[in-house]
Amino acid sequence: MPARDNFHSLMRIGPVQIGTYRDRYGHTKHAAVCTADRCGWSADFSSRSAAQLAARTHRCTVR
């Protein structure tokens, strides 16, 4: 069985990428992930606006 493409509606705000997916219970969730080297920050949100706010306010601590 081929792997499913779980994320859709991808957008990027600075180094943070936001994607929409369905969890194992069928609920729509939004993941925000920092793509900067050695940052490792990520979070799941129930609304897209919350994920966008987190992406706009995220500051990488890696220097």
N, C-alpha and C positions, 0 to 999 in steps of 0.2 A: 504494500500500500504506500503510495507516495506521501511525502511530508506535506502537511497543510501550511499554507501561508496565513499565519494567524493575525498579523498586523495589517491594518489598512488605515487610510486617512492619515498618512504620515505628514508631519510638518516639522520644521526646524526653526528654533529661536536661538541664535548664537550657537554655542556648542551643544545645546540641549535638543534632543530629538524626541518628539511626542508621537505616539502611535496608539490607535484604538484597537482593542481586541475583546473577545468574549472569554470569560473565565470558565472554569469547569461546571459552574451552575447555570451558565447561559446569560449571565449578567454582562452588560457592556462596561468595560473598564478602560482607563486611559493611563498609559505608562509614559513617564518622563525619564529620559536617560541622558546623562552627560557623556559625550563622546570624546572629551579631552583625554590625553594620555595620563594615566595613573590617577585619575579622579575617582572613578568608581561610584559616583552618586547615581541613584535611581529611586523612583517612588511610583506607587500606583495610586490613582485617584478615581473617584466615582463620577466626576464631571470634567469635561474638557476645559472649562474655564479655570478650574482649580489647577489643572496640569499646566496650562499656559501661564498662570500667575507664578507658579513655582519655577517654571523655566525662565521667566523674566527676572526673577529675584535671585536665582542661583548664582553663587560665586564659588569658583573652584578654590580650594585651599592649597592645592599643589602649586609650588613655585619652581 
